[in-house]
Amino acid sequence: MKAFVVTKYAKEGAVRAEEWPEPTPERGEVLVRVEAASVNPLDSKLAAGEFKALLPYKPSFVLGHDVAGVVMGVGPGVTGFAPGDRVFARAGDFQIGTFAEQVAVRESDLALVPASLSFEDAASLPLVALTAWQALVEKGQVTAGQKVLIHAGSGGVGTIAIQLAKHLGATVATTTSTANVEWVRELGADVVVDYRTERFEDVLSDYDLVLDPLGPDNLLRSLSVLRPGGLAIGIQGPPDPAFARRIGANPVVRLVMRLLSRKVRKAARHRGVTYSFLLMRADGSQLAEIASLVQDGTIRPVVDRVLPFDETLEALRLVDGGRVKGKVVVTMS
C-alpha cells in the first residue's frame, strides 16, 4: 500500500511516499480502510525529532495520527466494531500511521462516525477535540460561570475548544489575528483580543483557566491573567514533573523535564496559580461523547481545506506555515 513514511528524523525531507506492507490486525485491533486523515502540528514535530524523549519512535515509520474510514476486519477479541462500520480515531501512541491506505487501530481508541458527518469532517476532529476535552473537561473541570482563555482561537485546537467551553457554560476569551476576529466570535468567543493591536495581559484578568497551544513565552505571559488558584494548561510544553511521573519516565528524563519547566512553575507559584502540561492521549470513549455533541450540533468541525492523499506533503507544509483556520485534511476520494 502507499504510505507517507518518516525515513529519518530531520526538519526537512524526513517524510516521503513509499510502498509499505499492509497491516494485519492483532488482538484488540481493528483494521481501517482510510478514507480521510487530518494533519496536525504534532506530525511535523514528530518527524523532526522534537518528541524523541517522550515518543521514541524508530524510523522508518508511517506518519499520521487522525483517521476516518471504514472497518475492513477485526482482530481476536474485538466485539464493538464490525466490517462496514464508519469509524474515526486518534490512533494511539506507537500505533500511528494514518497517512496510509490502511491502518490498524486499537478498539479502545475508536468511535463511530456521527451519521451526519462526512469522512473529511470526521477526520478533522480526533486529536484536537480530545485535546480540548482532556484540557477543559478532564483536567480543568470547567463549570458554568467560569472564565476561560483559549489562545490561538482560529487554530485546530482553538476552534473546537471555544465551542466546547461555551457548551460547558464558560465565558470564553480568545486571541487571534485581525482577519479572524469576527469569525471566532461566530464560533462562540465572548471576548476576542486581536494580538496584532493589543496585549491580552493588558485587557484580561481574573480568569479561571488558560489553555495555551503556543509555547513557553506565551504561557508565562498568560499566568498574569489568572485569578489566585487558577490553572494554566500548556500543550506545547514545557513538560512538568507531574507529567514525567505519569508516563513513568526514567530519572534522567524526569530531571530534564523538571529543569525545562522550572521557570514557568516558579512563576506560577509566585502568582498563586498552577501550571500543568498536557500531552493528549487517544480515547475512544471520550471521542464517542464528542461525537454526540457533533451529532446534536453543539460542536461543528472546522476544515480549512481538503487535499488529495497524494498531496500529503503539501498539507504538512500548509500546517507548518501556521496560517490555517481549523484543520487541513487529506482524502482518498
N, C-alpha and C positions, 0 to 999 in steps of 0.2 A: 504494500500500500504506500501511497505518497504521504510524507510527513515532513514537518519542519523541525530540524534537529539541531541541538546545541552540540557542536563538534568540539569546542574548546571554550574555556572562559575567556572572554575578550569584550572590550567596549564596542568594537566594530567587527563585523564579519564572523560573529560567533554562530549565527543561525543560517542554515541553508536547507534547501529542499533535497530530500533523499528518499530512496526506496527503503522501507522499514518493514520488519516482519509483522504480520497481523497478530494482534494479541489473542490469547486464549483465556477465558475467564476461569479463575481459580475459585476455591471455596469462598462463598460470601461475596463474589464479584458478579457484576452484570456487564455484558458486552454491549456497547452502544455504537450504533452507526451514527457518526457525527453529521448532523445537518447544519449546525452553525456553532461557532466558537467566538468568544469575545476576547479582546486584547486588554491587558491591564499593565500599568507601570511595573508591577512585580515581574512580569515576563522578561523585560529587558534587563532589569536589575539582577535577576537570577542568572541570565545569560552572561552578564558582565562579571559575575562572581561576587557581587556585593553581599550576597546572603550565604556565602560558603560556611561561615561559622555557625549559622543557625540551621541551614538546609544543605548539608554537604552531598549534593548530587555528584555523580562521577560521569563526566562526558564519555561517550556520547549518550544523549537522552532527548526524547521528544519534548518540546516545549508546549505550554498552554495549560491554563487552569480551569477555564469556564467552558461548559459544553451544553448543548441541547440537541437531542436526537431521538432515535428510535431503538428500542431494545431488540437486539438480534438473537441473544441467547443468554442463559444464566448458568452460573457455576453451582456446584453442590451446596445445599443449604439455603439457597435463596428462595424466599417464599413471598416477598412483597411485590415482585415485578415479574412480568411475563413478556415473551416476544410480541412486538407490536405496540407496546406501551410507549407513549410520548413522555420523555423524561428530561430533566436537566439537573446540573450539579456543578459545584466547585469540586473538581477532583482533589482527593486528599493528598497531603504531602507525601512525596515519594511514590505517588501513583498518578502524577500529572502526565500530560501527553495528549491534550485535546486538539492541538494543531495537526490533526491526522484524520484519516478517513474512518478509523475505528479507535475506540479506547475502552479499556476495562476499568470499571469504577466500582468501589465498594458499595454494596447495597445500602449501607447506613449513610452514605453521602448523597444518595439520590432522592429526588421527589418527582411527582407527576407534574407535567407542564399544565398550567391552567388552560381550560378548553378554549378560552377566548384569545389565547396568546400565540403569535407566530413563533417559529423556532428562533428567528433572529432576535426578537424581543426577549424571549426566554433566555437566550444565551448571554444577553447583556447583564443579567441580574445577579447570578450567584455570588461571586466574590464581593461585589460592592454592597449588595443587600445584606449578606451575612456580616460584613464588617460593621455596617450601620446597626444591625440588630444586636450584635455582641457588644458594641460600644454603648448604645443607648438603653437597651432593654436588660441585657445580662450584667454588664459591668456598671453602667451608670444608673440603672434602675430609675429612669426618668419617670416622673409622675406629673399629673396635671398641675398647672400653675407654676412650674419651674421655668427657669430661663436657660436656654441652651444656645451656645455659639458654635456654629459649624463653619469652619473655614473652607475656602475654595468651593463655594456653593454650586458652581456650574460644572464641576468635575464629576467623575463617575461615582465616588462615594458621596459627595455633597448633594447631588441631585436626589438620591434615594434617602439620605439621612434627613434632609429637610422635610420630606414628606412623612417619614416615619415619626420624627419628633413632633410634628403637628398632630398626627394621629394619637400620640401619647398625651396630648393636651398641653405641650410646652409652648412658651413664647420663643420664637426662633429668630436669631440673628445670623447673618452670614456675610462673608466677604466675597467680592467678585470684582471684575473689571467693569468699566463704564458701559460697554456694549451689552452686558448681561444683567444689568440692574433690574429692569422691568421683568425680564424673563424669570429670574429666581423669585421675584415676588409672586409670579403666577404659580410657581411650584409650592408656595406657602410661606415663604420667609416674611416675617413681620417687620424686621429691621434689616436693611441692606447697607453695608458700608462699601463704598467704591474705593478700593485700595489705591487707585491712581490719584485720588484727590483728598483722602482722609486717612489718618492712622486710627485703626479700630480701637486701640487702647485709650485714645483721647475722647471717644464718644460712647464707649460701652463700659458698664460697671455692674457689680453685684450679680454676676452670672453663676448658676449652679454647676454648669458643666461646659467644658470646651472640648470639641473634637477637632484635632489638628492633623491633617494629612500632609503638611508642608515641610516639617522637619524642625530641628532643634532651635534655630534662631527665632522662627515664628512662634514656637512653643514657649520660649522664655518670655516673649512679649505678651503672650496670652495669659500668663499667670496673674498679671495685674488686673484683669477684668473679672476675676473670680471673687465671690464672697468668701469670707472665712469658712473653712470646711468644704469648699468647692473642690471639684475634680477636673484635672486636665488629662485627656487621653490622647496619646500620640501614636499614630500608626506608621510614621516614618522613622520612629526612634527618637531618642536612643533607648535601646533595651535596658530594662532595670533589673535589680537583683531578684525581685519577686518573679519576674518572667524567667530568669535563669533557673530558679528553683523549680518552677512549674515544668520546665522541659527537661529537668534532670541534667543540666549542663555540668561538664567537668569543672574542677576547681579553677583551671586557667581561664576558661570561658566566663565563669562566674566573676572572676576578678576583673576581666576586661569589661564586662557589662557594668559592673559597679563603678569603674573608672569613667566609662563613657557617659553614664547618667548622673555622675556626681554633681555636676554644675546645676542641672535642672532640679534635681532632688533637693539640693541645698537651698536654691531659690524658692522652691515650693514650701519647704519647711519655714523659711523666713517669713513667708506671707500667710502661713497657717492654712495652706491648701495641700492637695495631694496630686502627685504625678503617677500615671500608670501607663505602661506600654502595652499595646495590643497588636498581636500578630494573629489575624483571624484564622479560624480552623474550619474545615469542611463539616457540615452538619445537616443531614437530610431532614431531620425532624424540624429544625428551625426553618429550613428552606420551604417546607410544606406550610408552615404558618405564614411565611411571607407570600407564598402562592395564593393563600386565601385572601390576603389583603390586596393582591393584584387582581384577583378574580372579582372582588366587590368594588374595585375602582379606587380604593384608598391610596394605593401606590401605582404609579404608571412608570414603565421603563422609559429611559431617555437614551435614544440612539442617535449619535451624530451622523454616522454614515455606515453603509454596508458595502463591503468589497468582496470580490470573488476569492475563494480559497487560495488560488494561485498568487494573489497579491498580499499574502500574509506579511511578507517583509515590509511592504509599503504601509500596511496597517500598524506594524510595530513602530515605524518611523513617525507616523502621524501622532501616535500616543506619546512618543518620546518628545515631540515638539511642544506638548503641553497646552495646545490651543483647542482642545476637543471639548465639546459640550456633551456631557454624558459619556457614552461608550462608542467605540469602533468595533464592528462585528465583521467577521469573515463567514461566508456562507458557501456551502457546497452546491446550492441551487444554480 
